[in-house]
Amino acid sequence: MSLNAYQNAATRAEDPRSTEYRLFAQVTRSLINASQADVLDMKTRSEALDWNRRVWSAFAIDCAESDNKLPEGLRAAIISLSIFVSKHSSAVMREGADIDILIEINKTIMQGLQPQTQAAPEPVAG
């Protein structure tokens, strides 16, 4: 089986939360690389920021749809975060604002997307 076929099969079997987690992991890794790149490496920084902005924009657009199943408050929070990410990304490029804020936001979202492990049952005293 080719690598592409395996990746396609894995993607189809993946639940949406896992797919979103994987996407955030990839874009966050790109932001981390950009934060560690040479200050003059504008291409790495701008590409990472643009990718992150596009991801957040896609989530905001999805949350604005009337048939979105997320609770209204969560949808509003995601849209607000998307607006912040867009504005802060511009500030990073224009004014040298801290890119680490965007990395931390993504990491926080990733924590929320991680599968919740069920706690082991308490042993019965006896």
Backbone atoms as SQL, in Angstrom:
CREATE TABLE atoms (id INTEGER PRIMARY KEY, chain TEXT, resi INTEGER, resn TEXT, atom TEXT, x REAL, y REAL, z REAL);
INSERT INTO atoms VALUES
  (1, 'A', 1, 'MET', 'N', 0.851, -1.170, 0.000),
  (2, 'A', 1, 'MET', 'CA', 0.000, 0.000, 0.000),
  (3, 'A', 1, 'MET', 'C', 0.897, 1.234, 0.000),
  (4, 'A', 2, 'SER', 'N', 0.594, 2.176, -0.841),
  (5, 'A', 2, 'SER', 'CA', 1.416, 3.383, -0.914),
  (6, 'A', 2, 'SER', 'C', 1.168, 4.269, 0.298),
  (7, 'A', 3, 'LEU', 'N', 2.109, 5.165, 0.557),
  (8, 'A', 3, 'LEU', 'CA', 1.979, 6.083, 1.687),
  (9, 'A', 3, 'LEU', 'C', 0.736, 6.959, 1.528),
  (10, 'A', 4, 'ASN', 'N', 0.485, 7.455, 0.325),
  (11, 'A', 4, 'ASN', 'CA', -0.704, 8.295, 0.092),
  (12, 'A', 4, 'ASN', 'C', -1.984, 7.534, 0.382),
  (13, 'A', 5, 'ALA', 'N', -2.058, 6.295, -0.053),
  (14, 'A', 5, 'ALA', 'CA', -3.259, 5.496, 0.188),
  (15, 'A', 5, 'ALA', 'C', -3.453, 5.278, 1.686),
  (16, 'A', 6, 'TYR', 'N', -2.359, 5.027, 2.405),
  (17, 'A', 6, 'TYR', 'CA', -2.446, 4.846, 3.855),
  (18, 'A', 6, 'TYR', 'C', -2.926, 6.129, 4.532),
  (19, 'A', 7, 'GLN', 'N', -2.352, 7.265, 4.124),
  (20, 'A', 7, 'GLN', 'CA', -2.749, 8.542, 4.720),
  (21, 'A', 7, 'GLN', 'C', -4.211, 8.853, 4.441),
  (22, 'A', 8, 'ASN', 'N', -4.662, 8.568, 3.218),
  (23, 'A', 8, 'ASN', 'CA', -6.068, 8.802, 2.877),
  (24, 'A', 8, 'ASN', 'C', -6.987, 7.918, 3.707),
  (25, 'A', 9, 'ALA', 'N', -6.610, 6.658, 3.894),
  (26, 'A', 9, 'ALA', 'CA', -7.421, 5.743, 4.689),
  (27, 'A', 9, 'ALA', 'C', -7.451, 6.188, 6.146),
  (28, 'A', 10, 'ALA', 'N', -6.307, 6.622, 6.670),
  (29, 'A', 10, 'ALA', 'CA', -6.235, 7.080, 8.058),
  (30, 'A', 10, 'ALA', 'C', -7.091, 8.325, 8.249),
  (31, 'A', 11, 'THR', 'N', -7.058, 9.224, 7.287),
  (32, 'A', 11, 'THR', 'CA', -7.837, 10.457, 7.383),
  (33, 'A', 11, 'THR', 'C', -9.329, 10.153, 7.369),
  (34, 'A', 12, 'ARG', 'N', -9.750, 9.222, 6.533),
  (35, 'A', 12, 'ARG', 'CA', -11.170, 8.884, 6.460),
  (36, 'A', 12, 'ARG', 'C', -11.657, 8.218, 7.738),
  (37, 'A', 13, 'ALA', 'N', -10.782, 7.470, 8.414),
  (38, 'A', 13, 'ALA', 'CA', -11.170, 6.767, 9.633),
  (39, 'A', 13, 'ALA', 'C', -11.098, 7.664, 10.864),
  (40, 'A', 14, 'GLU', 'N', -10.526, 8.811, 10.723),
  (41, 'A', 14, 'GLU', 'CA', -10.309, 9.715, 11.843),
  (42, 'A', 14, 'GLU', 'C', -11.590, 10.484, 12.172),
  (43, 'A', 15, 'ASP', 'N', -11.855, 10.671, 13.473),
  (44, 'A', 15, 'ASP', 'CA', -13.015, 11.466, 13.842),
  (45, 'A', 15, 'ASP', 'C', -12.671, 12.952, 13.662),
  (46, 'A', 16, 'PRO', 'N', -13.689, 13.816, 13.530),
  (47, 'A', 16, 'PRO', 'CA', -13.428, 15.243, 13.262),
  (48, 'A', 16, 'PRO', 'C', -12.542, 15.921, 14.302),
  (49, 'A', 17, 'ARG', 'N', -12.704, 15.585, 15.588),
  (50, 'A', 17, 'ARG', 'CA', -11.866, 16.194, 16.626),
  (51, 'A', 17, 'ARG', 'C', -10.397, 15.850, 16.417),
  (52, 'A', 18, 'SER', 'N', -10.130, 14.602, 16.041),
  (53, 'A', 18, 'SER', 'CA', -8.750, 14.190, 15.795),
  (54, 'A', 18, 'SER', 'C', -8.172, 14.911, 14.584),
  (55, 'A', 19, 'THR', 'N', -8.991, 15.084, 13.565),
  (56, 'A', 19, 'THR', 'CA', -8.544, 15.806, 12.374),
  (57, 'A', 19, 'THR', 'C', -8.228, 17.255, 12.725),
  (58, 'A', 20, 'GLU', 'N', -9.107, 17.879, 13.510),
  (59, 'A', 20, 'GLU', 'CA', -8.871, 19.264, 13.930),
  (60, 'A', 20, 'GLU', 'C', -7.621, 19.358, 14.809),
  (61, 'A', 21, 'TYR', 'N', -7.437, 18.394, 15.693),
  (62, 'A', 21, 'TYR', 'CA', -6.255, 18.376, 16.550),
  (63, 'A', 21, 'TYR', 'C', -4.989, 18.286, 15.696),
  (64, 'A', 22, 'ARG', 'N', -5.015, 17.374, 14.721),
  (65, 'A', 22, 'ARG', 'CA', -3.849, 17.189, 13.846),
  (66, 'A', 22, 'ARG', 'C', -3.557, 18.462, 13.059),
  (67, 'A', 23, 'LEU', 'N', -4.594, 19.128, 12.561),
  (68, 'A', 23, 'LEU', 'CA', -4.411, 20.376, 11.825),
  (69, 'A', 23, 'LEU', 'C', -3.793, 21.445, 12.728),
  (70, 'A', 24, 'PHE', 'N', -4.333, 21.588, 13.943),
  (71, 'A', 24, 'PHE', 'CA', -3.767, 22.574, 14.869),
  (72, 'A', 24, 'PHE', 'C', -2.325, 22.230, 15.234),
  (73, 'A', 25, 'ALA', 'N', -2.009, 20.949, 15.360),
  (74, 'A', 25, 'ALA', 'CA', -0.627, 20.551, 15.664),
  (75, 'A', 25, 'ALA', 'C', 0.305, 20.964, 14.527),
  (76, 'A', 26, 'GLN', 'N', -0.135, 20.775, 13.299),
  (77, 'A', 26, 'GLN', 'CA', 0.700, 21.124, 12.150),
  (78, 'A', 26, 'GLN', 'C', 0.904, 22.631, 12.045),
  (79, 'A', 27, 'VAL', 'N', -0.173, 23.389, 12.162),
  (80, 'A', 27, 'VAL', 'CA', -0.054, 24.842, 12.018),
  (81, 'A', 27, 'VAL', 'C', 0.708, 25.434, 13.202),
  (82, 'A', 28, 'THR', 'N', 0.538, 24.861, 14.388),
  (83, 'A', 28, 'THR', 'CA', 1.258, 25.355, 15.556),
  (84, 'A', 28, 'THR', 'C', 2.747, 25.056, 15.431),
  (85, 'A', 29, 'ARG', 'N', 3.092, 23.897, 14.910),
  (86, 'A', 29, 'ARG', 'CA', 4.495, 23.574, 14.653),
  (87, 'A', 29, 'ARG', 'C', 5.097, 24.584, 13.674),
  (88, 'A', 30, 'SER', 'N', 4.320, 24.967, 12.688),
  (89, 'A', 30, 'SER', 'CA', 4.779, 25.971, 11.724),
  (90, 'A', 30, 'SER', 'C', 5.015, 27.321, 12.404),
  (91, 'A', 31, 'LEU', 'N', 4.115, 27.698, 13.316),
  (92, 'A', 31, 'LEU', 'CA', 4.293, 28.954, 14.057),
  (93, 'A', 31, 'LEU', 'C', 5.529, 28.897, 14.957),
  (94, 'A', 32, 'ILE', 'N', 5.751, 27.759, 15.587),
  (95, 'A', 32, 'ILE', 'CA', 6.928, 27.604, 16.444),
  (96, 'A', 32, 'ILE', 'C', 8.200, 27.736, 15.609),
  (97, 'A', 33, 'ASN', 'N', 8.212, 27.086, 14.452),
  (98, 'A', 33, 'ASN', 'CA', 9.371, 27.213, 13.556),
  (99, 'A', 33, 'ASN', 'C', 9.581, 28.666, 13.146),
  (100, 'A', 34, 'ALA', 'N', 8.498, 29.366, 12.870),
  (101, 'A', 34, 'ALA', 'CA', 8.596, 30.779, 12.480),
  (102, 'A', 34, 'ALA', 'C', 9.132, 31.617, 13.631),
  (103, 'A', 35, 'SER', 'N', 8.723, 31.294, 14.860),
  (104, 'A', 35, 'SER', 'CA', 9.198, 32.065, 16.012),
  (105, 'A', 35, 'SER', 'C', 10.679, 31.857, 16.264),
  (106, 'A', 36, 'GLN', 'N', 11.204, 30.719, 15.813),
  (107, 'A', 36, 'GLN', 'CA', 12.611, 30.401, 16.024),
  (108, 'A', 36, 'GLN', 'C', 13.483, 30.753, 14.815),
  (109, 'A', 37, 'ALA', 'N', 12.844, 31.146, 13.727),
  (110, 'A', 37, 'ALA', 'CA', 13.571, 31.486, 12.507),
  (111, 'A', 37, 'ALA', 'C', 14.271, 32.839, 12.670),
  (112, 'A', 38, 'ASP', 'N', 15.217, 33.071, 11.812),
  (113, 'A', 38, 'ASP', 'CA', 15.914, 34.354, 11.790),
  (114, 'A', 38, 'ASP', 'C', 14.905, 35.484, 11.619),
  (115, 'A', 39, 'VAL', 'N', 15.128, 36.583, 12.300),
  (116, 'A', 39, 'VAL', 'CA', 14.215, 37.731, 12.244),
  (117, 'A', 39, 'VAL', 'C', 14.014, 38.220, 10.807),
  (118, 'A', 40, 'LEU', 'N', 15.023, 38.066, 9.988),
  (119, 'A', 40, 'LEU', 'CA', 14.929, 38.530, 8.604),
  (120, 'A', 40, 'LEU', 'C', 14.231, 37.523, 7.678),
  (121, 'A', 41, 'ASP', 'N', 13.914, 36.338, 8.195),
  (122, 'A', 41, 'ASP', 'CA', 13.252, 35.314, 7.394),
  (123, 'A', 41, 'ASP', 'C', 11.746, 35.588, 7.365),
  (124, 'A', 42, 'MET', 'N', 11.380, 36.601, 6.631),
  (125, 'A', 42, 'MET', 'CA', 9.984, 37.027, 6.566),
  (126, 'A', 42, 'MET', 'C', 9.088, 35.994, 5.884),
  (127, 'A', 43, 'LYS', 'N', 9.644, 35.225, 4.962),
  (128, 'A', 43, 'LYS', 'CA', 8.846, 34.233, 4.238),
  (129, 'A', 43, 'LYS', 'C', 8.320, 33.171, 5.200),
  (130, 'A', 44, 'THR', 'N', 9.193, 32.624, 6.041),
  (131, 'A', 44, 'THR', 'CA', 8.773, 31.595, 6.994),
  (132, 'A', 44, 'THR', 'C', 7.715, 32.146, 7.931),
  (133, 'A', 45, 'ARG', 'N', 7.949, 33.339, 8.436),
  (134, 'A', 45, 'ARG', 'CA', 7.021, 33.968, 9.385),
  (135, 'A', 45, 'ARG', 'C', 5.674, 34.263, 8.707),
  (136, 'A', 46, 'SER', 'N', 5.708, 34.868, 7.531),
  (137, 'A', 46, 'SER', 'CA', 4.447, 35.250, 6.875),
  (138, 'A', 46, 'SER', 'C', 3.645, 34.029, 6.437),
  (139, 'A', 47, 'GLU', 'N', 4.321, 32.976, 5.979),
  (140, 'A', 47, 'GLU', 'CA', 3.599, 31.774, 5.561),
  (141, 'A', 47, 'GLU', 'C', 2.931, 31.091, 6.754),
  (142, 'A', 48, 'ALA', 'N', 3.632, 31.019, 7.877),
  (143, 'A', 48, 'ALA', 'CA', 3.052, 30.393, 9.074),
  (144, 'A', 48, 'ALA', 'C', 1.868, 31.210, 9.585),
  (145, 'A', 49, 'LEU', 'N', 2.040, 32.516, 9.633),
  (146, 'A', 49, 'LEU', 'CA', 0.959, 33.384, 10.108),
  (147, 'A', 49, 'LEU', 'C', -0.249, 33.325, 9.183),
  (148, 'A', 50, 'ASP', 'N', -0.007, 33.305, 7.876),
  (149, 'A', 50, 'ASP', 'CA', -1.106, 33.231, 6.920),
  (150, 'A', 50, 'ASP', 'C', -1.851, 31.912, 7.046),
  (151, 'A', 51, 'TRP', 'N', -1.118, 30.808, 7.185),
  (152, 'A', 51, 'TRP', 'CA', -1.749, 29.492, 7.332),
  (153, 'A', 51, 'TRP', 'C', -2.602, 29.472, 8.602),
  (154, 'A', 52, 'ASN', 'N', -2.057, 29.967, 9.704),
  (155, 'A', 52, 'ASN', 'CA', -2.800, 30.005, 10.956),
  (156, 'A', 52, 'ASN', 'C', -4.060, 30.864, 10.822),
  (157, 'A', 53, 'ARG', 'N', -3.918, 32.000, 10.177),
  (158, 'A', 53, 'ARG', 'CA', -5.065, 32.894, 9.980),
  (159, 'A', 53, 'ARG', 'C', -6.140, 32.206, 9.130),
  (160, 'A', 54, 'ARG', 'N', -5.723, 31.491, 8.090),
  (161, 'A', 54, 'ARG', 'CA', -6.687, 30.799, 7.231),
  (162, 'A', 54, 'ARG', 'C', -7.404, 29.678, 7.982),
  (163, 'A', 55, 'VAL', 'N', -6.682, 28.960, 8.844),
  (164, 'A', 55, 'VAL', 'CA', -7.308, 27.908, 9.653),
  (165, 'A', 55, 'VAL', 'C', -8.375, 28.517, 10.554),
  (166, 'A', 56, 'TRP', 'N', -8.001, 29.587, 11.259),
  (167, 'A', 56, 'TRP', 'CA', -8.957, 30.234, 12.160),
  (168, 'A', 56, 'TRP', 'C', -10.132, 30.815, 11.385),
  (169, 'A', 57, 'SER', 'N', -9.887, 31.366, 10.235),
  (170, 'A', 57, 'SER', 'CA', -10.960, 31.915, 9.414),
  (171, 'A', 57, 'SER', 'C', -11.936, 30.822, 8.993),
  (172, 'A', 58, 'ALA', 'N', -11.407, 29.667, 8.633),
  (173, 'A', 58, 'ALA', 'CA', -12.267, 28.548, 8.235),
  (174, 'A', 58, 'ALA', 'C', -13.144, 28.104, 9.403),
  (175, 'A', 59, 'PHE', 'N', -12.558, 28.047, 10.601),
  (176, 'A', 59, 'PHE', 'CA', -13.353, 27.675, 11.768),
  (177, 'A', 59, 'PHE', 'C', -14.427, 28.729, 12.061),
  (178, 'A', 60, 'ALA', 'N', -14.085, 29.995, 11.914),
  (179, 'A', 60, 'ALA', 'CA', -15.060, 31.064, 12.155),
  (180, 'A', 60, 'ALA', 'C', -16.208, 30.981, 11.152),
  (181, 'A', 61, 'ILE', 'N', -15.879, 30.755, 9.900),
  (182, 'A', 61, 'ILE', 'CA', -16.922, 30.637, 8.870),
  (183, 'A', 61, 'ILE', 'C', -17.834, 29.464, 9.188),
  (184, 'A', 62, 'ASP', 'N', -17.251, 28.342, 9.611),
  (185, 'A', 62, 'ASP', 'CA', -18.037, 27.175, 9.965),
  (186, 'A', 62, 'ASP', 'C', -18.942, 27.476, 11.167),
  (187, 'A', 63, 'CYS', 'N', -18.410, 28.198, 12.135),
  (188, 'A', 63, 'CYS', 'CA', -19.197, 28.532, 13.333),
  (189, 'A', 63, 'CYS', 'C', -20.324, 29.515, 13.032),
  (190, 'A', 64, 'ALA', 'N', -20.187, 30.278, 11.975),
  (191, 'A', 64, 'ALA', 'CA', -21.226, 31.241, 11.605),
  (192, 'A', 64, 'ALA', 'C', -22.394, 30.582, 10.874),
  (193, 'A', 65, 'GLU', 'N', -22.210, 29.355, 10.442),
  (194, 'A', 65, 'GLU', 'CA', -23.283, 28.647, 9.728),
  (195, 'A', 65, 'GLU', 'C', -24.408, 28.297, 10.695),
  (196, 'A', 66, 'SER', 'N', -25.631, 28.459, 10.242),
  (197, 'A', 66, 'SER', 'CA', -26.797, 28.216, 11.103),
  (198, 'A', 66, 'SER', 'C', -26.943, 26.746, 11.499),
  (199, 'A', 67, 'ASP', 'N', -26.412, 25.838, 10.690),
  (200, 'A', 67, 'ASP', 'CA', -26.554, 24.413, 11.002),
  (201, 'A', 67, 'ASP', 'C', -25.388, 23.859, 11.829),
  (202, 'A', 68, 'ASN', 'N', -24.495, 24.735, 12.304),
  (203, 'A', 68, 'ASN', 'CA', -23.392, 24.301, 13.146),
  (204, 'A', 68, 'ASN', 'C', -23.965, 23.776, 14.461),
  (205, 'A', 69, 'LYS', 'N', -23.492, 22.617, 14.893),
  (206, 'A', 69, 'LYS', 'CA', -24.058, 21.946, 16.073),
  (207, 'A', 69, 'LYS', 'C', -23.403, 22.361, 17.393),
  (208, 'A', 70, 'LEU', 'N', -22.351, 23.162, 17.355),
  (209, 'A', 70, 'LEU', 'CA', -21.711, 23.597, 18.598),
  (210, 'A', 70, 'LEU', 'C', -22.635, 24.542, 19.359),
  (211, 'A', 71, 'PRO', 'N', -22.499, 24.585, 20.680),
  (212, 'A', 71, 'PRO', 'CA', -23.290, 25.546, 21.458),
  (213, 'A', 71, 'PRO', 'C', -22.991, 26.973, 21.006),
  (214, 'A', 72, 'GLU', 'N', -24.006, 27.821, 21.067),
  (215, 'A', 72, 'GLU', 'CA', -23.888, 29.191, 20.566),
  (216, 'A', 72, 'GLU', 'C', -22.739, 29.961, 21.218),
  (217, 'A', 73, 'GLY', 'N', -22.560, 29.804, 22.523),
  (218, 'A', 73, 'GLY', 'CA', -21.487, 30.505, 23.229),
  (219, 'A', 73, 'GLY', 'C', -20.111, 30.093, 22.745),
  (220, 'A', 74, 'LEU', 'N', -19.938, 28.801, 22.490),
  (221, 'A', 74, 'LEU', 'CA', -18.657, 28.304, 21.988),
  (222, 'A', 74, 'LEU', 'C', -18.403, 28.808, 20.572),
  (223, 'A', 75, 'ARG', 'N', -19.450, 28.814, 19.768),
  (224, 'A', 75, 'ARG', 'CA', -19.318, 29.332, 18.404),
  (225, 'A', 75, 'ARG', 'C', -18.895, 30.794, 18.427),
  (226, 'A', 76, 'ALA', 'N', -19.513, 31.585, 19.300),
  (227, 'A', 76, 'ALA', 'CA', -19.166, 33.008, 19.413),
  (228, 'A', 76, 'ALA', 'C', -17.726, 33.183, 19.883),
  (229, 'A', 77, 'ALA', 'N', -17.298, 32.337, 20.812),
  (230, 'A', 77, 'ALA', 'CA', -15.917, 32.423, 21.309),
  (231, 'A', 77, 'ALA', 'C', -14.913, 32.100, 20.207),
  (232, 'A', 78, 'ILE', 'N', -15.208, 31.106, 19.392),
  (233, 'A', 78, 'ILE', 'CA', -14.311, 30.742, 18.285),
  (234, 'A', 78, 'ILE', 'C', -14.241, 31.880, 17.271),
  (235, 'A', 79, 'ILE', 'N', -15.376, 32.483, 16.973),
  (236, 'A', 79, 'ILE', 'CA', -15.390, 33.611, 16.037),
  (237, 'A', 79, 'ILE', 'C', -14.577, 34.774, 16.609),
  (238, 'A', 80, 'SER', 'N', -14.734, 35.048, 17.893),
  (239, 'A', 80, 'SER', 'CA', -13.963, 36.122, 18.534),
  (240, 'A', 80, 'SER', 'C', -12.468, 35.826, 18.509),
  (241, 'A', 81, 'LEU', 'N', -12.106, 34.581, 18.781),
  (242, 'A', 81, 'LEU', 'CA', -10.691, 34.209, 18.721),
  (243, 'A', 81, 'LEU', 'C', -10.142, 34.370, 17.300),
  (244, 'A', 82, 'SER', 'N', -10.959, 34.019, 16.321),
  (245, 'A', 82, 'SER', 'CA', -10.538, 34.168, 14.929),
  (246, 'A', 82, 'SER', 'C', -10.242, 35.627, 14.597),
  (247, 'A', 83, 'ILE', 'N', -11.090, 36.514, 15.080),
  (248, 'A', 83, 'ILE', 'CA', -10.875, 37.948, 14.850),
  (249, 'A', 83, 'ILE', 'C', -9.584, 38.396, 15.531),
  (250, 'A', 84, 'PHE', 'N', -9.378, 37.949, 16.782),
  (251, 'A', 84, 'PHE', 'CA', -8.151, 38.300, 17.493),
  (252, 'A', 84, 'PHE', 'C', -6.927, 37.769, 16.757),
  (253, 'A', 85, 'VAL', 'N', -6.978, 36.507, 16.320),
  (254, 'A', 85, 'VAL', 'CA', -5.849, 35.895, 15.613),
  (255, 'A', 85, 'VAL', 'C', -5.511, 36.699, 14.364),
  (256, 'A', 86, 'SER', 'N', -6.527, 37.116, 13.630),
  (257, 'A', 86, 'SER', 'CA', -6.293, 37.893, 12.419),
  (258, 'A', 86, 'SER', 'C', -5.618, 39.229, 12.734),
  (259, 'A', 87, 'LYS', 'N', -6.157, 39.932, 13.722),
  (260, 'A', 87, 'LYS', 'CA', -5.581, 41.236, 14.085),
  (261, 'A', 87, 'LYS', 'C', -4.175, 41.089, 14.654),
  (262, 'A', 88, 'HIS', 'N', -3.980, 40.089, 15.509),
  (263, 'A', 88, 'HIS', 'CA', -2.665, 39.929, 16.124),
  (264, 'A', 88, 'HIS', 'C', -1.633, 39.465, 15.094),
  (265, 'A', 89, 'SER', 'N', -2.056, 38.652, 14.142),
  (266, 'A', 89, 'SER', 'CA', -1.139, 38.218, 13.080),
  (267, 'A', 89, 'SER', 'C', -0.625, 39.417, 12.302),
  (268, 'A', 90, 'SER', 'N', -1.513, 40.354, 12.024),
  (269, 'A', 90, 'SER', 'CA', -1.101, 41.582, 11.338),
  (270, 'A', 90, 'SER', 'C', -0.120, 42.370, 12.199),
  (271, 'A', 91, 'ALA', 'N', -0.381, 42.423, 13.507),
  (272, 'A', 91, 'ALA', 'CA', 0.515, 43.144, 14.416),
  (273, 'A', 91, 'ALA', 'C', 1.884, 42.475, 14.494),
  (274, 'A', 92, 'VAL', 'N', 1.912, 41.163, 14.405),
  (275, 'A', 92, 'VAL', 'CA', 3.195, 40.448, 14.406),
  (276, 'A', 92, 'VAL', 'C', 4.006, 40.862, 13.185),
  (277, 'A', 93, 'MET', 'N', 3.364, 40.909, 12.039),
  (278, 'A', 93, 'MET', 'CA', 4.080, 41.243, 10.807),
  (279, 'A', 93, 'MET', 'C', 4.450, 42.725, 10.738),
  (280, 'A', 94, 'ARG', 'N', 3.535, 43.600, 11.119),
  (281, 'A', 94, 'ARG', 'CA', 3.782, 45.038, 10.981),
  (282, 'A', 94, 'ARG', 'C', 4.612, 45.627, 12.106),
  (283, 'A', 95, 'GLU', 'N', 4.319, 45.177, 13.331),
  (284, 'A', 95, 'GLU', 'CA', 4.893, 45.843, 14.496),
  (285, 'A', 95, 'GLU', 'C', 5.825, 44.970, 15.318),
  (286, 'A', 96, 'GLY', 'N', 6.028, 43.736, 14.889),
  (287, 'A', 96, 'GLY', 'CA', 6.892, 42.839, 15.646),
  (288, 'A', 96, 'GLY', 'C', 6.273, 42.338, 16.934),
  (289, 'A', 97, 'ALA', 'N', 4.932, 42.281, 16.999),
  (290, 'A', 97, 'ALA', 'CA', 4.254, 41.771, 18.194),
  (291, 'A', 97, 'ALA', 'C', 4.661, 40.319, 18.440),
  (292, 'A', 98, 'ASP', 'N', 4.378, 39.833, 19.623),
  (293, 'A', 98, 'ASP', 'CA', 4.797, 38.508, 20.061),
  (294, 'A', 98, 'ASP', 'C', 3.983, 37.405, 19.381),
  (295, 'A', 99, 'ILE', 'N', 4.654, 36.546, 18.653),
  (296, 'A', 99, 'ILE', 'CA', 3.991, 35.429, 17.974),
  (297, 'A', 99, 'ILE', 'C', 3.604, 34.335, 18.960),
  (298, 'A', 100, 'ASP', 'N', 4.260, 34.317, 20.130),
  (299, 'A', 100, 'ASP', 'CA', 4.011, 33.260, 21.113),
  (300, 'A', 100, 'ASP', 'C', 2.567, 33.248, 21.606),
  (301, 'A', 101, 'ILE', 'N', 1.892, 34.379, 21.580),
  (302, 'A', 101, 'ILE', 'CA', 0.483, 34.432, 21.990),
  (303, 'A', 101, 'ILE', 'C', -0.356, 33.539, 21.080),
  (304, 'A', 102, 'LEU', 'N', -0.080, 33.577, 19.795),
  (305, 'A', 102, 'LEU', 'CA', -0.818, 32.746, 18.838),
  (306, 'A', 102, 'LEU', 'C', -0.521, 31.269, 19.068),
  (307, 'A', 103, 'ILE', 'N', 0.720, 30.962, 19.382),
  (308, 'A', 103, 'ILE', 'CA', 1.104, 29.576, 19.666),
  (309, 'A', 103, 'ILE', 'C', 0.361, 29.079, 20.902),
  (310, 'A', 104, 'GLU', 'N', 0.294, 29.898, 21.937),
  (311, 'A', 104, 'GLU', 'CA', -0.398, 29.502, 23.170),
  (312, 'A', 104, 'GLU', 'C', -1.889, 29.312, 22.954),
  (313, 'A', 105, 'ILE', 'N', -2.501, 30.164, 22.154),
  (314, 'A', 105, 'ILE', 'CA', -3.929, 29.997, 21.844),
  (315, 'A', 105, 'ILE', 'C', -4.155, 28.646, 21.173),
  (316, 'A', 106, 'ASN', 'N', -3.327, 28.344, 20.181),
  (317, 'A', 106, 'ASN', 'CA', -3.480, 27.073, 19.470),
  (318, 'A', 106, 'ASN', 'C', -3.270, 25.882, 20.401),
  (319, 'A', 107, 'LYS', 'N', -2.274, 25.979, 21.285),
  (320, 'A', 107, 'LYS', 'CA', -2.021, 24.878, 22.225),
  (321, 'A', 107, 'LYS', 'C', -3.213, 24.676, 23.161),
  (322, 'A', 108, 'THR', 'N', -3.827, 25.765, 23.575),
  (323, 'A', 108, 'THR', 'CA', -5.003, 25.666, 24.435),
  (324, 'A', 108, 'THR', 'C', -6.151, 24.973, 23.703),
  (325, 'A', 109, 'ILE', 'N', -6.344, 25.336, 22.452),
  (326, 'A', 109, 'ILE', 'CA', -7.386, 24.692, 21.643),
  (327, 'A', 109, 'ILE', 'C', -7.070, 23.208, 21.480),
  (328, 'A', 110, 'MET', 'N', -5.809, 22.893, 21.252),
  (329, 'A', 110, 'MET', 'CA', -5.410, 21.492, 21.102),
  (330, 'A', 110, 'MET', 'C', -5.723, 20.698, 22.375),
  (331, 'A', 111, 'GLN', 'N', -5.505, 21.302, 23.529),
  (332, 'A', 111, 'GLN', 'CA', -5.829, 20.615, 24.785),
  (333, 'A', 111, 'GLN', 'C', -7.317, 20.279, 24.853),
  (334, 'A', 112, 'GLY', 'N', -8.131, 21.199, 24.380),
  (335, 'A', 112, 'GLY', 'CA', -9.571, 20.960, 24.378),
  (336, 'A', 112, 'GLY', 'C', -10.004, 19.918, 23.367),
  (337, 'A', 113, 'LEU', 'N', -9.220, 19.723, 22.326),
  (338, 'A', 113, 'LEU', 'CA', -9.559, 18.750, 21.292),
  (339, 'A', 113, 'LEU', 'C', -9.050, 17.348, 21.599),
  (340, 'A', 114, 'GLN', 'N', -8.130, 17.233, 22.567),
  (341, 'A', 114, 'GLN', 'CA', -7.590, 15.920, 22.897),
  (342, 'A', 114, 'GLN', 'C', -8.707, 15.018, 23.403),
  (343, 'A', 115, 'PRO', 'N', -8.620, 13.739, 23.043),
  (344, 'A', 115, 'PRO', 'CA', -9.644, 12.812, 23.547),
  (345, 'A', 115, 'PRO', 'C', -9.599, 12.766, 25.068),
  (346, 'A', 116, 'GLN', 'N', -10.765, 12.781, 25.666),
  (347, 'A', 116, 'GLN', 'CA', -10.848, 12.719, 27.121),
  (348, 'A', 116, 'GLN', 'C', -10.706, 11.264, 27.545),
  (349, 'A', 117, 'THR', 'N', -9.730, 11.009, 28.396),
  (350, 'A', 117, 'THR', 'CA', -9.565, 9.644, 28.897),
  (351, 'A', 117, 'THR', 'C', -10.452, 9.475, 30.128),
  (352, 'A', 118, 'GLN', 'N', -11.055, 8.349, 30.195),
  (353, 'A', 118, 'GLN', 'CA', -11.929, 8.095, 31.325),
  (354, 'A', 118, 'GLN', 'C', -11.071, 7.649, 32.498),
  (355, 'A', 119, 'ALA', 'N', -11.376, 8.183, 33.654),
  (356, 'A', 119, 'ALA', 'CA', -10.651, 7.803, 34.856),
  (357, 'A', 119, 'ALA', 'C', -10.961, 6.358, 35.202),
  (358, 'A', 120, 'ALA', 'N', -9.964, 5.679, 35.727),
  (359, 'A', 120, 'ALA', 'CA', -10.173, 4.292, 36.148),
  (360, 'A', 120, 'ALA', 'C', -11.157, 4.279, 37.314),
  (361, 'A', 121, 'PRO', 'N', -11.998, 3.262, 37.366),
  (362, 'A', 121, 'PRO', 'CA', -12.962, 3.206, 38.470),
  (363, 'A', 121, 'PRO', 'C', -12.224, 3.063, 39.803),
  (364, 'A', 122, 'GLU', 'N', -12.806, 3.669, 40.823),
  (365, 'A', 122, 'GLU', 'CA', -12.239, 3.583, 42.164),
  (366, 'A', 122, 'GLU', 'C', -12.349, 2.145, 42.654),
  (367, 'A', 123, 'PRO', 'N', -11.290, 1.641, 43.294),
  (368, 'A', 123, 'PRO', 'CA', -11.395, 0.274, 43.847),
  (369, 'A', 123, 'PRO', 'C', -12.437, 0.248, 44.957),
  (370, 'A', 124, 'VAL', 'N', -13.130, -0.833, 45.017),
  (371, 'A', 124, 'VAL', 'CA', -14.160, -0.998, 46.029),
  (372, 'A', 124, 'VAL', 'C', -13.500, -1.518, 47.306),
  (373, 'A', 125, 'ALA', 'N', -13.722, -0.790, 48.406),
  (374, 'A', 125, 'ALA', 'CA', -13.170, -1.218, 49.690),
  (375, 'A', 125, 'ALA', 'C', -13.957, -2.414, 50.173),
  (376, 'A', 126, 'GLY', 'N', -13.264, -3.330, 50.731),
  (377, 'A', 126, 'GLY', 'CA', -14.073, -4.439, 51.146),
  (378, 'A', 126, 'GLY', 'C', -13.387, -5.336, 51.992);
